[in-house]
Amino acid sequence: MVILDRTKTYTATDIAVIENKMLSGILACRTTEAVESAITYAHFLNKTGLTGENYPLFIKVLEIGNHWVIDALIGSRDPFLFFSSIQPNTQLLTASFNLLAERHPGGLYAKSLSVVLGILQAAYNVPVDGYKIYSLTVSDLNALGKHLDEEAGQEDSLNRCILDILEKVAQLEGLDETNRDMEEVAIHANEIRNFFFDSTKHLNEVIPPVLLARMSYKDFEVPPRKVMEFTKSKLAQEDKVAKEQINIRVSSRGQAAVKEAAAPAAAAPKKPAAPSARRK
């Protein structure tokens, strides 16, 4: 039995806390129902559109990692350009590097990785400007470089994008020799690129091997139930049958009304015929 405090009054803040708690449970995607709800929420965000006010919500959904949810969020847009309408900032870059650091190689859905790489490309297209917004570290470069796939080679689109970002960061070398941190970052970025291109070397010689342990994002996500179009679902068939039954009832009532209107009125008593004139 649940005992309720009848004197408690819920304020708007209390209700907002409850709503956020429920939404957090949905975005955790630990159950099938939560995944399906998150997919619907991602569809809603996609239709709403990305703005400077709501982009943190898009980052939150992106961090889920469930590829069904990510597909709903991105829709038909180019993942690399997904955040192109948002000016790179510290919060956006911090979230991007945190996501790269948290996931092992292969543990990040390709579209999610593409979105993150698109953000970094835009931020470090001019390396000095990007470094002023977010002063990346050697650890950040390791988090980025570990997602290189040595087996796929440099022709792979994701590999090319990572190598391009590393090349931009490497251009920081020599720009400010008094800034030792920036020099170290630039040198390390160049090392990762060189070790990737050199067939006699491997990334585990320049990036800690523990970071290179590969995983699959599919091993950790909960799938939704089989998704089908509403028109093909059982509910749609039942709805169709119900509508047909309603139409039959309506039409039968209409036909009955027509028949009643067409039926002749009750016959009135006939007047007796006038007697014929007698002959005189």
C-alpha positions in Angstrom: 0.0 0.0 0.0 1.3 3.4 -1.0 0.9 6.1 1.6 0.6 9.6 0.1 1.2 12.8 1.8 -2.0 14.7 1.1 -0.6 17.9 2.3 2.3 18.0 -0.2 2.0 20.5 -3.0 4.1 19.9 -6.1 5.7 23.0 -7.5 6.7 23.5 -11.1 10.3 22.8 -10.1 9.3 19.5 -8.5 7.4 18.4 -11.6 10.4 19.4 -13.8 12.7 17.3 -11.7 10.3 14.3 -12.1 10.2 14.9 -15.9 14.0 15.0 -16.1 14.3 11.8 -14.1 11.9 10.0 -16.4 13.6 11.4 -19.5 17.0 10.3 -18.1 15.6 6.8 -17.8 14.5 6.9 -21.4 17.8 8.1 -22.7 19.6 5.4 -20.7 18.1 2.9 -23.2 18.4 -0.1 -20.9 15.0 -1.6 -21.9 13.2 -2.1 -25.1 10.5 0.3 -24.1 13.1 3.0 -23.3 14.8 2.5 -26.6 11.6 2.9 -28.5 10.7 6.0 -26.5 14.2 7.4 -27.2 13.8 6.7 -30.9 10.5 8.7 -30.9 12.2 11.5 -28.9 15.1 11.6 -31.4 12.5 11.8 -34.3 11.0 14.8 -32.5 14.4 16.5 -32.2 15.1 15.9 -35.8 11.8 17.5 -36.9 12.4 20.4 -34.4 15.8 21.2 -35.9 19.2 22.0 -34.4 19.5 25.5 -32.9 21.9 27.4 -30.7 19.5 26.9 -27.8 18.7 23.1 -28.0 22.0 21.7 -29.3 22.9 20.3 -25.8 19.9 18.0 -26.2 21.3 16.7 -29.5 24.7 16.0 -27.8 22.9 14.1 -25.0 21.1 11.9 -27.5 24.3 11.4 -29.5 26.0 10.1 -26.3 23.4 7.3 -26.0 25.3 5.3 -28.6 22.2 3.2 -29.7 22.4 3.2 -33.5 18.6 3.1 -33.9 18.3 6.2 -31.9 21.2 7.9 -33.8 19.6 7.1 -37.1 16.3 8.7 -36.0 18.2 11.8 -34.7 20.3 12.3 -37.9 17.7 11.3 -40.4 18.7 11.9 -44.0 21.3 14.6 -43.2 25.0 14.2 -43.8 26.5 13.2 -40.4 29.7 15.2 -41.0 27.7 18.4 -41.5 25.1 17.7 -38.8 26.5 20.4 -36.4 27.6 22.7 -39.2 25.0 25.4 -38.1 26.5 25.6 -34.6 29.7 27.6 -34.0 32.3 25.4 -32.3 32.6 26.2 -28.6 34.2 24.8 -25.5 31.2 22.8 -24.4 30.8 21.2 -27.9 34.5 20.3 -28.2 34.7 19.0 -24.6 31.7 16.7 -25.2 33.2 15.5 -28.5 36.6 14.5 -27.0 34.9 13.0 -23.9 32.8 10.7 -26.2 35.9 9.7 -28.2 37.8 8.9 -24.9 34.9 6.9 -23.4 34.4 4.6 -26.3 36.9 1.9 -27.5 37.7 1.6 -31.2 34.7 0.1 -32.9 32.5 0.9 -29.9 31.2 4.1 -31.5 28.6 3.9 -34.3 30.0 5.1 -37.6 27.4 7.9 -37.9 28.1 9.1 -34.3 31.9 9.1 -35.1 31.2 11.0 -38.3 29.2 13.7 -36.4 32.1 14.1 -33.8 34.7 14.3 -36.6 32.7 16.9 -38.4 32.7 19.1 -35.3 36.5 18.7 -34.9 37.1 19.4 -38.6 35.1 22.7 -38.3 36.9 23.7 -35.1 40.5 23.0 -36.2 40.2 24.0 -39.8 42.2 27.0 -38.6 44.3 25.3 -35.9 45.2 28.3 -33.9 41.6 29.4 -33.6 40.5 25.9 -32.6 43.3 25.7 -30.0 42.1 29.0 -28.5 38.6 27.6 -28.1 39.7 24.2 -26.7 43.4 23.6 -25.8 43.5 19.9 -26.6 46.1 17.6 -24.9 48.1 14.5 -25.8 45.3 12.5 -24.1 42.8 14.0 -26.5 44.9 13.1 -29.5 45.2 9.6 -28.3 41.4 9.5 -27.9 41.1 10.6 -31.5 43.9 8.6 -33.0 42.8 5.3 -31.4 39.7 5.3 -33.7 41.9 5.0 -36.8 41.4 1.6 -38.4 44.8 0.3 -39.6 43.1 -2.6 -41.5 40.9 -0.2 -43.5 43.8 2.0 -44.7 43.9 5.6 -45.5 41.2 5.3 -48.2 38.6 4.8 -45.6 36.5 8.0 -45.2 36.6 8.0 -41.4 40.4 7.4 -41.4 40.9 10.3 -43.9 38.9 12.6 -41.7 40.9 11.7 -38.6 44.2 12.1 -40.5 43.1 15.5 -41.8 42.3 16.7 -38.2 45.7 15.4 -37.0 47.4 17.2 -39.9 45.7 20.5 -39.0 46.8 20.1 -35.3 50.4 19.3 -36.4 50.5 22.7 -38.1 50.6 24.3 -34.6 54.3 23.3 -34.3 56.6 26.2 -34.4 53.9 28.9 -34.1 54.6 29.7 -30.5 57.7 28.1 -29.2 57.1 29.5 -25.7 53.9 27.4 -25.4 55.4 24.0 -24.7 52.0 22.3 -24.4 51.0 23.4 -27.9 54.3 22.2 -29.2 54.0 18.8 -27.6 50.5 18.4 -29.0 51.6 19.3 -32.5 54.5 16.9 -32.4 52.3 14.0 -31.1 49.7 14.6 -33.8 52.4 14.4 -36.4 53.8 11.2 -34.8 50.4 9.4 -34.9 50.0 10.3 -38.6 53.5 9.1 -39.4 53.1 5.8 -37.6 49.8 5.2 -39.4 51.3 5.8 -42.8 54.5 3.8 -42.1 53.8 0.1 -42.9 56.7 -1.0 -40.7 55.2 0.6 -37.6 51.9 0.3 -35.7 49.7 2.6 -33.7 50.4 0.7 -30.5 53.9 2.1 -30.6 52.7 5.7 -30.2 49.3 5.2 -28.6 49.0 3.2 -25.3 47.9 -0.4 -26.4 45.2 -0.5 -23.7 43.3 2.2 -25.6 43.4 0.2 -28.9 41.4 -2.8 -27.7 38.6 -3.0 -30.2 35.0 -3.6 -29.3 31.6 -3.5 -31.1 28.9 -1.1 -30.2 26.3 -3.7 -31.1 27.4 -5.8 -28.1 26.2 -3.2 -25.7 22.9 -1.8 -27.2 19.4 -2.9 -26.6 17.3 -3.3 -29.8 13.8 -2.1 -30.2 11.0 -4.5 -31.1 10.5 -5.1 -34.8 9.6 -1.8 -36.4 7.1 -1.8 -39.2 4.9 0.7 -41.0 1.6 1.5 -39.3 -0.3 0.6 -42.4 1.1 -3.0 -42.2 0.6 -3.5 -38.5 -2.1 -5.5 -36.8 -3.4 -2.4 -35.2 -4.0 -0.8 -38.6 -5.8 -3.9 -39.8 -8.1 -3.8 -36.7 -8.7 -0.1 -37.3 -9.6 -0.9 -40.9 -12.1 -3.6 -39.9 -13.7 -1.3 -37.3 -14.1 1.5 -39.8 -15.7 -0.9 -42.3 -18.2 -2.1 -39.6 -19.1 1.5 -38.8 -19.7 2.2 -42.5 -21.9 -0.8 -42.8 -24.0 0.3 -39.8 -24.3 3.8 -41.1 -25.2 2.7 -44.6 -27.8 0.2 -43.2 -29.4 2.9 -41.2 -29.6 5.2 -44.2 -31.1 2.5 -46.3 -33.7 1.8 -43.6 -34.6 5.5 -43.5 -35.0 5.6 -47.2 -37.3 2.6 -47.2 -39.5 4.1 -44.5 -39.7 7.4 -46.5 -40.6 5.5 -49.6 -43.3 3.3 -48.0 -46.9 4.4 -48.9 -48.9 6.0 -46.2 -51.7 3.9 -44.6 -54.5 3.5 -47.2 -57.5 5.8 -46.4 -61.1 4.3 -46.5 -62.6 4.4 -49.9 -65.7 6.5 -50.5 -68.8 4.6 -51.7 -69.5 5.0 -55.4 -72.3 7.4 -56.3 -75.5 5.5 -57.2 -76.4 5.5 -60.8 -79.5 7.5 -62.0 -82.7 5.5 -62.3 -84.6 5.5 -65.5 -88.1 6.9 -65.4 
